[in-house]
Amino acid sequence: MGMTRLKVGIVGKRGAAAIAGFRAVPGVEVVAMCDAHRPTAEAEAQAHGIGATFTEMSAMLPHVDAVVIGTPMQLHVSQAIEALDAKKHVLSEVTAAVSFEECDALLATVRRSGQRYMMSENYCYFPENLAVREMVREGLFGEPYFGEGEYIHDVRFLHFNTDGSPTWRAKWQVGINGNTYCTHELGPVMQWFSAYDPEDRPATVTCLGTGVRTDPRHPHEDSTITLVKTVKGRLIKLRLDMMSNTPGMTFYSLQGIHGTFESGRGGSVGSRIWLGENKSVSWNDEPRKWEPFAPYLDRHLPTDYAKYRSAAGGSGHMGGDFHCSRIFAESILADREPDIDVVTSLRWTAVGLASQQSIAQGGVPVAVPSYD
């Protein structure tokens, strides 16, 4: 049986993005803010009307039922394990882990504790990505077999503090070669594939890069291309670029037997769709054409997301932050697995870890654990 009330504590300033989604769920209360930097904890608590502040998570845990981990990625697993062992549910920022050993430890702890765990992959909850997922479920694309995801974001300014010292990102994101931040690109496409075939998952990863060109201070190649082959034979192409001198943008595409979807680059403007009967036709007898995606978004956005469209629109990442915390809270109250449970979280995270091994070996395919 699920709970009727849920008290949530936020760990790390980034976790404050989850507050609006929690407050949209009846019975959920955000009661504590924790940050190692006390002025930050106090400022965030005041800004969001939170009563209690802490500088250590261990001191906060007795006062909450669940935690949001919004700290640097190398802390995610150790903090998640501490919270899970204290019988607290966990919503963690991406990525879930920074090593295969951490993946194993996290999985074992979730299963031992019996608590809920969700990775907060907010790009899965962009309105367009949700509508495409629903269209896959409705069969409008037929069988999907190819997808693309790109995360291009010049964040070089985040790699060093004002005094010149390196930030955590300098070590854990661009101090390692490969696709070190893969879940933004991968998550939406895997959710589309899973909507058609729940048994599909990443099987092997191949990764190559452009070389280190824009900022030689880091070993992270400017752009990497990661190819993911699934156990059902589908293919995903991912591009990560956090170094190049270029505007930030995302891009997604899906190819199915009955048509294709392409997002606009950097937003919904320009998103388009091409649907039609699966048959061979000549160029002079082509009834299909590219159409703007906006009308399809209005028709196919799932009802449980559409009703929150106004409330979610004011939160970060096109409502993605709102829906991650909302779905997490609702799953706990209903005593069911969240969308992105621990197995899914680890499979997606492991794609990035496997890419690091692949690129170091010249692009050889590397297997992804199943975490069954």
Protein Blocks (a to p, Z undefined) as FASTA:
>chain_A
ZZfbdcdddehjklmmmmmmmmmpghiacfbdcdfblklmmmmmmmnopabdcfbfklmm
mmpcbdcdfbdfklmmmmmmmmmmnopacdddddfbfcfklmmmmmmmmmmnopacdddd
fklmgfklmmmmmmmmnopnmpafbdcddddddfklmmpcfkopacfklmmmmmpgcjfb
lmlmmmmmmmmmmmmmmmbccfbdcdddebjfklmmbcbdfbdcdddddfkopacddddd
fkbccddddddddddfkbccdddehiaehpacdddddddddfklcfbdcddfklmmmmmg
cfklmmmmmmmmmmghhhlmmmmmmmmmmmmmnopacfblfklmmmmmmmmmmmmmmmmn
oopacdddfkZZ
